[in-house]
Amino acid sequence: MTIITFCHRSAMRLSTLHILPALLLTSSAWAVQLPPLSGIWALRTALPEGSAVLGDAQPAAEVFISNTHVRGQFGCGRFQGDLTASDLKVRFSVRTLPPSPTERCVYAGDNPLVNALNSATRYAIGQRQLVVFSGKTRLVFERIGFVTPSRK
């Protein structure tokens, strides 16, 4: 598209017209950036109701994500591992940690949250909420804090 300018103000408008599409592209790129997964997340619900993850007894469950490292607890059971995430797809590789020798923990062996995280395939995220899709189960987390990503 060629615009013939007759005065200085028209030239200014022409240069503005050339810059405007670049600004729009840049601003739209910022609009689609997702919040980082890094943070402290508390499990609030597992849907559908009565899923094997929470059952009737709902122990406290928290997940700490820093860069690609994951650790957390489900009741008295602890776990850690890694994750990869891109384009709303996620892959967890977490394992249950053994309890201390003096501790008895029902979740130290078969941890339902660890099983659900390891079978997760997708996620959705907002500023305060993270939803992890694992088979027919949706794990709904609420952000309760932030972590400082480690530098290596």
TIVOMI-908950 format. One record per atom (N, C-alpha, C): residue number from 1; residue in one letter; y, x, z. Coordinates in Angstrom, 2 decimals. Atoms other than C-alpha are relative to their C-alpha. Layout:
+-----+----+---------+---------+---------+
!   i ! aa !       v !       u !       w !
+-----+----+---------+---------+---------+
! NUM !  a !       Y !       X !       Z !
...
+-----+----+---------+---------+---------+
END
This chain:
+-----+----+---------+---------+---------+
!   i ! aa !       v !       u !       w !
+-----+----+---------+---------+---------+
!   1 !  m !   -1.16 !    0.84 !    0.00 !
!   1 !  m !    0.00 !    0.00 !    0.00 !
!   1 !  m !    1.23 !    0.89 !    0.00 !
!   2 !  t !   -1.22 !   -0.79 !    0.11 !
!   2 !  t !    3.37 !    1.46 !   -1.06 !
!   2 !  t !    1.18 !   -0.88 !    0.33 !
!   3 !  i !   -1.23 !    0.71 !   -0.36 !
!   3 !  i !    6.61 !    0.37 !    0.50 !
!   3 !  i !    1.16 !    0.89 !   -0.39 !
!   4 !  i !   -1.18 !   -0.76 !    0.41 !
!   4 !  i !    9.87 !    1.47 !   -1.08 !
!   4 !  i !    1.08 !   -0.27 !    1.02 !
!   5 !  t !   -1.03 !    0.16 !   -1.02 !
!   5 !  t !   12.55 !    2.10 !    1.49 !
!   5 !  t !    1.37 !    0.22 !   -0.62 !
!   6 !  f !   -1.35 !   -0.11 !    0.50 !
!   6 !  f !   16.26 !    1.66 !    0.82 !
!   6 !  f !    0.96 !    0.54 !    1.03 !
!   7 !  c !   -0.89 !   -0.53 !   -1.01 !
!   7 !  c !   17.68 !    2.78 !    4.10 !
!   7 !  c !   -0.83 !    0.67 !    1.09 !
!   8 !  h !    0.64 !   -0.75 !   -1.07 !
!   8 !  h !   16.89 !    4.84 !    7.17 !
!   8 !  h !   -0.84 !   -0.91 !    0.91 !
!   9 !  r !    0.74 !    0.91 !   -0.88 !
!   9 !  r !   15.80 !    1.81 !    9.27 !
!   9 !  r !   -1.31 !   -0.44 !   -0.63 !
!  10 !  s !    1.25 !    0.36 !    0.68 !
!  10 !  s !   13.22 !    0.81 !    6.67 !
!  10 !  s !   -1.00 !    1.13 !    0.10 !
!  11 !  a !    0.90 !   -1.15 !   -0.13 !
!  11 !  a !   11.81 !    4.32 !    6.78 !
!  11 !  a !   -0.60 !    0.04 !    1.39 !
!  12 !  m !    0.52 !    0.02 !   -1.37 !
!  12 !  m !   11.49 !    3.99 !   10.53 !
!  12 !  m !   -1.07 !   -1.08 !    0.14 !
!  13 !  r !    1.00 !    1.07 !   -0.05 !
!  13 !  r !    9.64 !    0.69 !   10.11 !
!  13 !  r !   -1.27 !    0.42 !   -0.72 !
!  14 !  l !    1.15 !   -0.46 !    0.76 !
!  14 !  l !    7.35 !    2.29 !    7.53 !
!  14 !  l !   -0.86 !    0.94 !    0.85 !
!  15 !  s !    0.78 !   -0.92 !   -0.82 !
!  15 !  s !    6.35 !    5.10 !    9.89 !
!  15 !  s !   -0.65 !   -0.74 !    1.17 !
!  16 !  t !    0.58 !    0.80 !   -1.08 !
!  16 !  t !    5.78 !    2.55 !   12.65 !
!  16 !  t !   -1.22 !   -0.75 !   -0.50 !
!  17 !  l !    1.14 !    0.71 !    0.56 !
!  17 !  l !    3.49 !    0.58 !   10.36 !
!  17 !  l !   -1.21 !    0.92 !   -0.18 !
!  18 !  h !    1.11 !   -0.95 !    0.17 !
!  18 !  h !    1.41 !    3.71 !    9.73 !
!  18 !  h !   -0.62 !    0.36 !    1.34 !
!  19 !  i !    0.51 !   -0.38 !   -1.32 !
!  19 !  i !    1.07 !    4.48 !   13.44 !
!  19 !  i !   -0.70 !   -1.17 !    0.69 !
!  20 !  l !    0.54 !    1.17 !   -0.69 !
!  20 !  l !    0.26 !    0.93 !   14.53 !
!  20 !  l !   -1.52 !   -0.13 !   -0.11 !
!  21 !  p !    1.47 !    0.11 !    0.05 !
!  21 !  p !   -3.35 !    0.82 !   13.19 !
!  21 !  p !   -0.70 !    1.06 !    0.85 !
!  22 !  a !    0.61 !   -1.05 !   -0.82 !
!  22 !  a !   -4.12 !    4.13 !   14.89 !
!  22 !  a !    0.08 !   -0.37 !    1.48 !
!  23 !  l !   -0.13 !    0.42 !   -1.39 !
!  23 !  l !   -2.77 !    2.79 !   18.18 !
!  23 !  l !   -0.95 !   -1.14 !    0.33 !
!  24 !  l !    0.92 !    1.11 !   -0.24 !
!  24 !  l !   -4.79 !   -0.39 !   17.83 !
!  24 !  l !   -1.43 !    0.48 !    0.11 !
!  25 !  l !    1.35 !   -0.54 !   -0.08 !
!  25 !  l !   -7.98 !    1.56 !   17.17 !
!  25 !  l !   -0.22 !    0.73 !    1.32 !
!  26 !  t !    0.12 !   -0.74 !   -1.25 !
!  26 !  t !   -7.35 !    3.80 !   20.16 !
!  26 !  t !   -0.07 !   -0.96 !    1.18 !
!  27 !  s !    0.01 !    0.94 !   -1.12 !
!  27 !  s !   -6.59 !    0.87 !   22.47 !
!  27 !  s !   -1.29 !   -0.80 !    0.03 !
!  28 !  s !    1.26 !    0.74 !    0.00 !
!  28 !  s !   -9.70 !   -1.01 !   21.34 !
!  28 !  s !   -1.15 !    0.88 !    0.47 !
!  29 !  a !    1.03 !   -0.90 !   -0.51 !
!  29 !  a !  -11.81 !    2.07 !   22.07 !
!  29 !  a !    0.04 !    0.05 !    1.52 !
!  30 !  w !   -0.11 !    0.01 !   -1.45 !
!  30 !  w !  -10.47 !    2.06 !   25.62 !
!  30 !  w !   -0.51 !   -1.31 !    0.57 !
!  31 !  a !    0.39 !    1.31 !   -0.52 !
!  31 !  a !  -11.21 !   -1.64 !   25.99 !
!  31 !  a !   -1.51 !   -0.15 !    0.12 !
!  32 !  v !    1.44 !    0.17 !   -0.04 !
!  32 !  v !  -14.95 !   -1.28 !   25.33 !
!  32 !  v !   -0.70 !    1.01 !    0.90 !
!  33 !  q !    0.64 !   -0.95 !   -0.90 !
!  33 !  q !  -15.55 !    1.59 !   27.75 !
!  33 !  q !   -0.49 !   -0.73 !    1.24 !
!  34 !  l !    0.61 !    0.63 !   -1.15 !
!  34 !  l !  -17.87 !    0.54 !   30.53 !
!  34 !  l !    0.30 !    0.78 !    1.27 !
!  35 !  p !   -0.15 !   -0.73 !   -1.25 !
!  35 !  p !  -17.39 !    1.37 !   34.19 !
!  35 !  p !   -1.20 !    0.93 !    0.19 !
!  36 !  p !    1.12 !   -0.93 !   -0.19 !
!  36 !  p !  -19.54 !    4.32 !   35.26 !
!  36 !  p !   -1.07 !   -0.60 !    0.91 !
!  37 !  l !    1.09 !    0.43 !   -0.86 !
!  37 !  l !  -22.94 !    3.68 !   36.80 !
!  37 !  l !    0.06 !    0.69 !    1.36 !
!  38 !  s !   -0.07 !   -0.74 !   -1.26 !
!  38 !  s !  -22.15 !    6.27 !   39.48 !
!  38 !  s !    0.65 !   -0.86 !    1.07 !
!  39 !  g !   -0.53 !    0.77 !   -1.11 !
!  39 !  g !  -21.61 !    4.59 !   42.81 !
!  39 !  g !   -1.08 !   -0.32 !    1.01 !
!  40 !  i !    0.94 !    0.47 !   -1.01 !
!  40 !  i !  -23.23 !    3.08 !   45.85 !
!  40 !  i !   -0.16 !   -1.49 !   -0.23 !
!  41 !  w !    0.29 !    1.37 !    0.37 !
!  41 !  w !  -24.91 !   -0.21 !   45.00 !
!  41 !  w !   -0.94 !   -0.63 !    1.02 !
!  42 !  a !    0.86 !    0.75 !   -0.92 !
!  42 !  a !  -26.38 !   -2.78 !   47.41 !
!  42 !  a !   -0.67 !   -1.13 !   -0.77 !
!  43 !  l !    0.74 !    1.08 !    0.65 !
!  43 !  l !  -29.10 !   -5.09 !   46.13 !
!  43 !  l !    0.33 !   -1.31 !    0.69 !
!  44 !  r !   -0.37 !    1.29 !   -0.57 !
!  44 !  r !  -27.88 !   -8.65 !   46.63 !
!  44 !  r !   -1.06 !   -1.06 !   -0.29 !
!  45 !  t !    1.02 !    0.99 !    0.36 !
!  45 !  t !  -30.42 !  -10.77 !   44.75 !
!  45 !  t !   -0.92 !    0.57 !   -1.06 !
!  46 !  a !    0.95 !   -0.29 !    1.08 !
!  46 !  a !  -33.49 !  -10.45 !   42.60 !
!  46 !  a !   -0.41 !   -1.35 !   -0.56 !
!  47 !  l !    0.29 !    1.28 !    0.63 !
!  47 !  l !  -33.92 !  -13.29 !   40.15 !
!  47 !  l !   -1.17 !    0.16 !   -0.95 !
!  48 !  p !   -0.02 !    1.33 !   -0.58 !
!  48 !  p !  -35.97 !  -15.36 !   39.60 !
!  48 !  p !   -0.28 !    0.02 !    1.50 !
!  49 !  e !    0.20 !    0.12 !   -1.45 !
!  49 !  e !  -36.05 !  -16.54 !   43.21 !
!  49 !  e !   -1.46 !    0.23 !    0.34 !
!  50 !  g !    1.37 !   -0.25 !   -0.45 !
!  50 !  g !  -39.11 !  -15.40 !   45.12 !
!  50 !  g !   -0.71 !    1.07 !   -0.79 !
!  51 !  s !    0.64 !   -1.07 !    0.77 !
!  51 !  s !  -39.72 !  -12.44 !   42.83 !
!  51 !  s !   -0.63 !    1.00 !    0.96 !
!  52 !  a !    0.74 !   -0.94 !   -0.84 !
!  52 !  a !  -42.00 !   -9.72 !   44.12 !
!  52 !  a !    0.88 !    1.10 !    0.57 !
!  53 !  v !   -0.85 !   -1.09 !   -0.47 !
!  53 !  v !  -39.06 !   -7.35 !   44.62 !
!  53 !  v !    0.47 !   -0.27 !    1.42 !
!  54 !  l !   -0.51 !    0.29 !   -1.33 !
!  54 !  l !  -37.55 !   -9.09 !   47.62 !
!  54 !  l !   -0.94 !   -0.85 !    0.83 !
!  55 !  g !    0.87 !    0.88 !   -0.75 !
!  55 !  g !  -40.04 !  -11.75 !   48.57 !
!  55 !  g !    0.81 !   -0.83 !    0.99 !
!  56 !  d !   -0.69 !    0.81 !   -1.01 !
!  56 !  d !  -39.20 !  -13.85 !   51.63 !
!  56 !  d !    0.79 !    0.87 !    0.97 !
!  57 !  a !   -0.71 !   -0.92 !   -0.89 !
!  57 !  a !  -38.29 !  -10.93 !   53.90 !
!  57 !  a !    0.87 !    0.90 !   -0.85 !
!  58 !  q !   -0.92 !   -0.76 !    0.83 !
!  58 !  q !  -35.22 !   -9.31 !   52.45 !
!  58 !  q !    0.49 !    1.23 !    0.76 !
!  59 !  p !   -0.50 !   -1.21 !   -0.66 !
!  59 !  p !  -34.88 !   -5.72 !   53.67 !
!  59 !  p !    1.27 !    0.50 !   -0.68 !
!  60 !  a !   -1.21 !   -0.59 !    0.58 !
!  60 !  a !  -31.64 !   -3.85 !   53.14 !
!  60 !  a !   -0.42 !    0.96 !   -1.11 !
!  61 !  a !    0.31 !   -0.87 !    1.13 !
!  61 !  a !  -31.66 !   -2.07 !   49.80 !
!  61 !  a !    1.30 !    0.55 !   -0.57 !
!  62 !  e !   -1.17 !   -0.67 !    0.58 !
!  62 !  e !  -29.13 !    0.47 !   48.54 !
!  62 !  e !   -0.47 !    1.06 !   -0.98 !
!  63 !  v !    0.28 !   -1.00 !    1.03 !
!  63 !  v !  -29.08 !    2.68 !   45.48 !
!  63 !  v !    1.26 !    0.85 !   -0.16 !
!  64 !  f !   -1.10 !   -0.95 !    0.20 !
!  64 !  f !  -26.89 !    5.79 !   45.17 !
!  64 !  f !   -0.22 !    0.66 !   -1.35 !
!  65 !  i !    0.09 !   -0.60 !    1.33 !
!  65 !  i !  -26.23 !    6.91 !   41.59 !
!  65 !  i !    1.13 !    0.98 !   -0.16 !
!  66 !  s !   -0.98 !   -1.04 !    0.27 !
!  66 !  s !  -24.46 !   10.16 !   40.81 !
!  66 !  s !   -0.42 !    0.72 !   -1.27 !
!  67 !  n !    0.34 !   -0.52 !    1.33 !
!  67 !  n !  -24.43 !   11.21 !   37.16 !
!  67 !  n !   -1.37 !   -0.55 !   -0.40 !
!  68 !  t !    1.34 !    0.44 !    0.39 !
!  68 !  t !  -28.14 !   11.08 !   36.28 !
!  68 !  t !   -0.97 !    0.00 !    1.16 !
!  69 !  h !    0.87 !   -0.06 !   -1.18 !
!  69 !  h !  -29.49 !   11.35 !   39.83 !
!  69 !  h !    0.06 !   -1.33 !    0.76 !
!  70 !  v !    0.12 !    1.26 !   -0.73 !
!  70 !  v !  -30.71 !    8.33 !   41.79 !
!  70 !  v !   -0.72 !    0.26 !    1.31 !
!  71 !  r !    0.73 !    0.00 !   -1.27 !
!  71 !  r !  -31.66 !    8.00 !   45.43 !
!  71 !  r !    0.34 !   -1.30 !    0.70 !
!  72 !  g !   -0.29 !    1.25 !   -0.68 !
!  72 !  g !  -31.86 !    5.07 !   47.74 !
!  72 !  g !   -1.02 !   -0.33 !    1.06 !
!  73 !  q !    0.92 !    0.47 !   -1.02 !
!  73 !  q !  -33.66 !    3.06 !   50.33 !
!  73 !  q !   -0.26 !   -1.48 !   -0.20 !
!  74 !  f !    0.41 !    1.39 !    0.03 !
!  74 !  f !  -35.52 !   -0.22 !   50.47 !
!  74 !  f !   -0.68 !   -0.25 !    1.33 !
!  75 !  g !    0.50 !    0.10 !   -1.36 !
!  75 !  g !  -35.98 !   -1.20 !   54.08 !
!  75 !  g !   -0.07 !    1.39 !    0.59 !
!  76 !  c !    0.19 !   -1.35 !   -0.55 !
!  76 !  c !  -37.40 !    1.90 !   55.75 !
!  76 !  c !   -0.47 !    0.99 !   -1.06 !
!  77 !  g !    0.49 !   -0.88 !    1.06 !
!  77 !  g !  -38.71 !    3.30 !   52.44 !
!  77 !  g !    1.14 !    0.66 !   -0.75 !
!  78 !  r !   -1.01 !   -0.76 !    0.75 !
!  78 !  r !  -36.74 !    5.99 !   50.64 !
!  78 !  r !   -0.57 !    0.42 !   -1.35 !
!  79 !  f !    0.43 !   -0.43 !    1.33 !
!  79 !  f !  -36.86 !    7.03 !   46.98 !
!  79 !  f !    1.08 !    0.85 !   -0.63 !
!  80 !  q !   -0.96 !   -0.79 !    0.77 !
!  80 !  q !  -35.22 !    9.41 !   44.55 !
!  80 !  q !   -0.57 !    0.24 !   -1.39 !
!  81 !  g !    0.42 !   -0.27 !    1.37 !
!  81 !  g !  -35.33 !   10.32 !   40.88 !
!  81 !  g !    1.18 !    0.17 !   -0.92 !
!  82 !  d !   -1.01 !   -0.18 !    1.03 !
!  82 !  d !  -33.36 !   10.37 !   37.66 !
!  82 !  d !    0.12 !   -1.27 !   -0.83 !
!  83 !  l !   -0.17 !    1.09 !    0.94 !
!  83 !  l !  -31.98 !    7.93 !   35.14 !
!  83 !  l !    0.71 !    0.49 !   -1.24 !
!  84 !  t !   -0.76 !   -0.20 !    1.23 !
!  84 !  t !  -30.76 !    7.94 !   31.57 !
!  84 !  t !    0.50 !   -1.38 !   -0.42 !
!  85 !  a !   -0.59 !    1.27 !    0.39 !
!  85 !  a !  -28.42 !    5.24 !   30.33 !
!  85 !  a !    0.97 !    0.21 !   -1.15 !
!  86 !  s !   -0.96 !    0.02 !    1.11 !
!  86 !  s !  -26.60 !    4.58 !   27.06 !
!  86 !  s !   -0.17 !   -1.30 !   -0.75 !
!  87 !  d !    0.01 !    1.23 !    0.80 !
!  87 !  d !  -25.69 !    1.56 !   24.97 !
!  87 !  d !   -0.68 !   -1.15 !    0.73 !
!  88 !  l !    0.53 !    1.06 !   -0.85 !
!  88 !  l !  -26.64 !   -0.78 !   27.85 !
!  88 !  l !   -1.53 !    0.05 !    0.14 !
!  89 !  k !    1.43 !   -0.21 !   -0.22 !
!  89 !  k !  -30.20 !    0.60 !   27.85 !
!  89 !  k !   -0.13 !    1.02 !    1.12 !
!  90 !  v !    0.17 !   -0.88 !   -1.15 !
!  90 !  v !  -31.51 !    2.32 !   30.95 !
!  90 !  v !   -1.48 !    0.34 !    0.18 !
!  91 !  r !    1.36 !   -0.43 !   -0.33 !
!  91 !  r !  -34.58 !    4.28 !   31.97 !
!  91 !  r !    0.05 !    0.74 !    1.33 !
!  92 !  f !    0.10 !   -0.63 !   -1.31 !
!  92 !  f !  -35.30 !    5.08 !   35.61 !
!  92 !  f !   -1.32 !    0.74 !    0.10 !
!  93 !  s !    1.21 !   -0.73 !   -0.35 !
!  93 !  s !  -37.81 !    7.65 !   36.75 !
!  93 !  s !    0.13 !    0.38 !    1.47 !
!  94 !  v !   -0.15 !   -0.21 !   -1.44 !
!  94 !  v !  -37.90 !    7.31 !   40.53 !
!  94 !  v !   -1.37 !   -0.03 !    0.67 !
!  95 !  r !    1.26 !   -0.03 !   -0.75 !
!  95 !  r !  -40.61 !    7.98 !   43.09 !
!  95 !  r !    0.31 !   -0.21 !    1.48 !
!  96 !  t !   -0.14 !    0.24 !   -1.43 !
!  96 !  t !  -41.12 !    6.98 !   46.69 !
!  96 !  t !   -0.14 !    1.32 !    0.74 !
!  97 !  l !    0.08 !   -1.19 !   -0.83 !
!  97 !  l !  -40.50 !    9.70 !   49.26 !
!  97 !  l !   -0.89 !   -0.28 !    1.22 !
!  98 !  p !    0.85 !    0.23 !   -1.18 !
!  98 !  p !  -42.98 !   10.18 !   52.12 !
!  98 !  p !    0.86 !   -0.16 !    1.25 !
!  99 !  p !   -0.76 !    0.17 !   -1.24 !
!  99 !  p !  -41.81 !    9.02 !   55.55 !
!  99 !  p !   -0.18 !    1.22 !    0.90 !
! 100 !  s !    0.17 !   -1.09 !   -0.97 !
! 100 !  s !  -41.32 !   11.43 !   58.41 !
! 100 !  s !   -1.30 !   -0.22 !    0.76 !
! 101 !  p !    1.30 !    0.13 !   -0.66 !
! 101 !  p !  -44.50 !   12.13 !   60.41 !
! 101 !  p !   -0.03 !   -1.02 !    1.15 !
! 102 !  t !   -0.04 !    0.94 !   -1.13 !
! 102 !  t !  -43.37 !    9.93 !   63.31 !
! 102 !  t !    0.39 !   -1.41 !   -0.41 !
! 103 !  e !   -0.49 !    1.29 !    0.47 !
! 103 !  e !  -42.30 !    7.01 !   61.15 !
! 103 !  e !   -1.11 !   -0.79 !   -0.68 !
! 104 !  r !    0.91 !    0.91 !    0.69 !
! 104 !  r !  -44.39 !    4.03 !   60.09 !
! 104 !  r !    0.86 !   -0.93 !   -0.85 !
! 105 !  c !   -0.82 !    0.80 !    0.91 !
! 105 !  c !  -43.02 !    2.27 !   57.06 !
! 105 !  c !   -0.89 !   -0.71 !   -1.01 !
! 106 !  v !    0.80 !    0.79 !    0.93 !
! 106 !  v !  -44.58 !   -0.53 !   55.07 !
! 106 !  v !    0.40 !    0.27 !   -1.45 !
! 107 !  y !   -0.47 !   -0.24 !    1.36 !
! 107 !  y !  -42.46 !    0.43 !   52.03 !
! 107 !  y !   -0.14 !    1.45 !   -0.44 !
! 108 !  a !    0.15 !   -1.41 !    0.36 !
! 108 !  a !  -43.43 !    4.12 !   52.03 !
! 108 !  a !   -0.99 !    0.19 !   -1.14 !
! 109 !  g !    1.00 !   -0.13 !    1.06 !
! 109 !  g !  -46.37 !    3.55 !   49.70 !
! 109 !  g !    0.41 !   -0.75 !   -1.25 !
! 110 !  d !   -0.30 !    0.83 !    1.16 !
! 110 !  d !  -45.92 !    0.68 !   47.29 !
! 110 !  d !    1.36 !   -0.66 !    0.22 !
! 111 !  n !   -1.36 !    0.49 !   -0.17 !
! 111 !  n !  -42.18 !    0.10 !   47.06 !
! 111 !  n !    0.34 !   -0.91 !   -1.18 !
! 112 !  p !   -0.26 !    0.92 !    1.11 !
! 112 !  p !  -41.39 !   -3.04 !   45.00 !
! 112 !  p !    1.30 !    0.29 !   -0.74 !
! 113 !  l !   -1.25 !   -0.33 !    0.69 !
! 113 !  l !  -37.83 !   -1.89 !   44.25 !
! 113 !  l !   -0.21 !    1.18 !   -0.94 !
! 114 !  v !    0.31 !   -1.15 !    0.86 !
! 114 !  v !  -39.10 !    1.43 !   42.89 !
! 114 !  v !   -0.76 !   -0.46 !   -1.24 !
! 115 !  n !    0.76 !    0.52 !    1.14 !
! 115 !  n !  -41.60 !   -0.43 !   40.70 !
! 115 !  n !    0.91 !   -0.74 !   -0.98 !
! 116 !  a !   -0.92 !    0.75 !    0.86 !
! 116 !  a !  -38.85 !   -2.72 !   39.38 !
! 116 !  a !    0.95 !    0.93 !   -0.73 !
! 117 !  l !   -0.91 !   -0.95 !    0.65 !
! 117 !  l !  -36.46 !    0.17 !   38.68 !
! 117 !  l !   -0.72 !    0.77 !   -1.10 !
! 118 !  n !    0.74 !   -0.77 !    0.99 !
! 118 !  n !  -39.14 !    2.15 !   36.85 !
! 118 !  n !   -0.37 !   -0.82 !   -1.23 !
! 119 !  s !    0.30 !    0.82 !    1.17 !
! 119 !  s !  -39.87 !   -0.80 !   34.57 !
! 119 !  s !    1.26 !   -0.60 !   -0.64 !
! 120 !  a !   -1.26 !    0.52 !    0.55 !
! 120 !  a !  -36.17 !   -1.53 !   33.86 !
! 120 !  a !    0.24 !    0.54 !   -1.40 !
! 121 !  t !   -0.29 !   -0.40 !    1.38 !
! 121 !  t !  -35.05 !   -1.42 !   30.23 !
! 121 !  t !    1.47 !   -0.17 !   -0.38 !
! 122 !  r !   -1.39 !    0.27 !    0.37 !
! 122 !  r !  -31.49 !   -2.79 !   30.11 !
! 122 !  r !    0.83 !   -0.21 !    1.25 !
! 123 !  y !   -0.91 !    0.29 !   -1.11 !
! 123 !  y !  -28.42 !   -3.23 !   32.28 !
! 123 !  y !    1.29 !   -0.58 !   -0.53 !
! 124 !  a !   -1.35 !    0.50 !    0.28 !
! 124 !  a !  -25.06 !   -4.97 !   32.37 !
! 124 !  a !    0.84 !    0.40 !    1.20 !
! 125 !  i !   -0.82 !   -0.50 !   -1.09 !
! 125 !  i !  -22.15 !   -3.70 !   34.41 !
! 125 !  i !    1.42 !   -0.53 !   -0.10 !
! 126 !  g !   -1.40 !    0.37 !   -0.13 !
! 126 !  g !  -18.75 !   -4.87 !   35.59 !
! 126 !  g !    0.63 !    0.92 !    1.02 !
! 127 !  q !   -0.67 !   -0.86 !   -0.99 !
! 127 !  q !  -16.25 !   -3.39 !   38.01 !
! 127 !  q !   -0.72 !    0.00 !    1.33 !
! 128 !  r !    0.61 !    0.11 !   -1.34 !
! 128 !  r !  -18.12 !   -4.65 !   41.10 !
! 128 !  r !   -1.46 !   -0.41 !   -0.03 !
! 129 !  q !    1.36 !    0.50 !    0.07 !
! 129 !  q !  -21.52 !   -5.75 !   39.83 !
! 129 !  q !   -0.81 !    0.74 !   -1.05 !
! 130 !  l !    0.96 !   -0.63 !    0.91 !
! 130 !  l !  -24.54 !   -4.11 !   38.21 !
! 130 !  l !   -1.24 !   -0.88 !   -0.04 !
! 131 !  v !    1.22 !    0.79 !    0.16 !
! 131 !  v !  -27.42 !   -6.16 !   36.81 !
! 131 !  v !   -0.98 !    0.85 !   -0.80 !
! 132 !  v !    1.05 !   -0.78 !    0.64 !
! 132 !  v !  -30.63 !   -4.33 !   35.95 !
! 132 !  v !   -1.11 !   -0.97 !   -0.40 !
! 133 !  f !    1.03 !    0.89 !    0.52 !
! 133 !  f !  -33.16 !   -6.16 !   33.76 !
! 133 !  f !   -1.33 !    0.74 !   -0.02 !
! 134 !  s !    1.30 !   -0.63 !   -0.14 !
! 134 !  s !  -36.75 !   -5.33 !   34.63 !
! 134 !  s !   -1.07 !   -1.05 !   -0.25 !
! 135 !  g !    0.96 !    1.05 !    0.34 !
! 135 !  g !  -39.31 !   -7.46 !   32.82 !
! 135 !  g !    0.68 !   -1.35 !    0.09 !
! 136 !  k !   -0.59 !    1.33 !   -0.18 !
! 136 !  k !  -38.62 !  -11.05 !   33.87 !
! 136 !  k !    0.92 !   -0.04 !    1.21 !
! 137 !  t !   -0.81 !   -0.06 !   -1.22 !
! 137 !  t !  -36.70 !   -9.90 !   36.95 !
! 137 !  t !    1.38 !    0.57 !   -0.31 !
! 138 !  r !   -1.36 !   -0.54 !    0.06 !
! 138 !  r !  -32.94 !   -9.37 !   37.20 !
! 138 !  r !    0.37 !    0.46 !    1.40 !
! 139 !  l !   -0.44 !   -0.55 !   -1.27 !
! 139 !  l !  -31.79 !   -7.10 !   40.00 !
! 139 !  l !    1.52 !    0.00 !   -0.01 !
! 140 !  v !   -1.46 !    0.12 !   -0.05 !
! 140 !  v !  -28.20 !   -7.93 !   40.95 !
! 140 !  v !    0.51 !    0.85 !    1.16 !
! 141 !  f !   -0.57 !   -0.91 !   -0.99 !
! 141 !  f !  -26.35 !   -5.13 !   42.76 !
! 141 !  f !    1.51 !   -0.22 !    0.09 !
! 142 !  e !   -1.45 !    0.03 !   -0.21 !
! 142 !  e !  -22.85 !   -5.14 !   44.24 !
! 142 !  e !    0.45 !    1.41 !    0.36 !
! 143 !  r !   -0.53 !   -1.33 !   -0.31 !
! 143 !  r !  -20.77 !   -1.96 !   44.29 !
! 143 !  r !    0.62 !   -0.06 !    1.40 !
! 144 !  i !   -0.55 !   -0.05 !   -1.36 !
! 144 !  i !  -20.10 !   -1.11 !   47.93 !
! 144 !  i !    0.68 !    1.33 !    0.28 !
! 145 !  g !   -0.66 !   -1.29 !   -0.19 !
! 145 !  g !  -18.77 !    2.40 !   47.44 !
! 145 !  g !   -0.07 !    0.85 !   -1.25 !
! 146 !  f !   -0.05 !   -0.94 !    1.11 !
! 146 !  f !  -18.19 !    5.34 !   45.17 !
! 146 !  f !   -0.60 !    1.33 !    0.43 !
! 147 !  v !    0.49 !   -1.35 !   -0.27 !
! 147 !  v !  -19.78 !    8.76 !   44.92 !
! 147 !  v !    0.77 !    0.97 !   -0.88 !
! 148 !  t !   -0.61 !   -1.04 !    0.81 !
! 148 !  t !  -18.30 !   11.99 !   43.68 !
! 148 !  t !   -1.11 !    0.69 !   -0.77 !
! 149 !  p !    1.07 !   -0.62 !    0.77 !
! 149 !  p !  -20.48 !   13.20 !   40.81 !
! 149 !  p !   -0.09 !    1.50 !    0.26 !
! 150 !  s !    0.20 !   -1.43 !   -0.22 !
! 150 !  s !  -21.99 !   16.61 !   41.38 !
! 150 !  s !    0.25 !    0.77 !   -1.28 !
! 151 !  r !   -0.25 !   -0.86 !    1.17 !
! 151 !  r !  -21.05 !   19.45 !   39.07 !
! 151 !  r !   -1.00 !    1.13 !    0.02 !
! 152 !  k !    0.99 !   -1.08 !    0.09 !
! 152 !  k !  -23.71 !   21.85 !   37.88 !
! 152 !  k !    0.27 !    0.84 !   -1.21 !
+-----+----+---------+---------+---------+
END
